[in-house]
Amino acid sequence: MNDSKNVLFSEYNLNGLKLKNRIVMAPMTRSFSPKGVPADYAPTYYAKRAAGGVGTNNN
């Protein structure tokens, strides 16, 4: 694995939040939400998107 991939998949501490990697997900549900406020479906949506470790933390 080259250095840039090592950095991308390495742990990262963001102001005390320990992340497993540096891959993040934009809040994509806002454009589908009334007045930009996510509805009840949002936690399920993000849980499915985060399956496998993307956007999760070590805490």
N, C-alpha and C positions, 0 to 999 in steps of 0.2 A: 504494500500500500504506500502511495507517495505521501509526502508531507502535508499537502493540502487536504487529502482525505483523512489523514490522522487528526488534523485540527478540527475538521467538520464533525467527526464522530467522537471527539474527546469530551470529557466532562467540562463543565463551565460553571462558575459561581457568579451569579448576577445579583449583586447586592444582598447576599445571604441566601438566595434561592439556588440550590444545587441542582443543575440540569445534567441529564445523562449525556446530552449531545448539544450541538449548536443549531439544530434544525428546529425551526419554529413555524407556526401556522398562523396566517392572517385571520382575523375575525370575519370570515366570509358570510356568516349568517345575517349580518347587519343589513345587507342590501335586500334580503328577502323578508325582513321583519317590518311590521307596521311602525312607522315613525322612527325606524332605526333601533328599536328596542327588541332584543331577542326574546322569543316566546318560550313556552315550556319545552319545546322540542330541542332547544339549543344544547343542553347537557348531553343528551343522547347522541346528537349529531357530532359534538366534539369528542365524545368518548369513542365513537366508531373511527373517527379520523386519527385519533391518537393511539389506536391499537397498534401494538408492536413497538412502542417506545418513543414515537415522535411526539415532542412537546411534553414529555413527562419529566418529573423530577425524582431525585433520589431520596426525598424525605418520606 
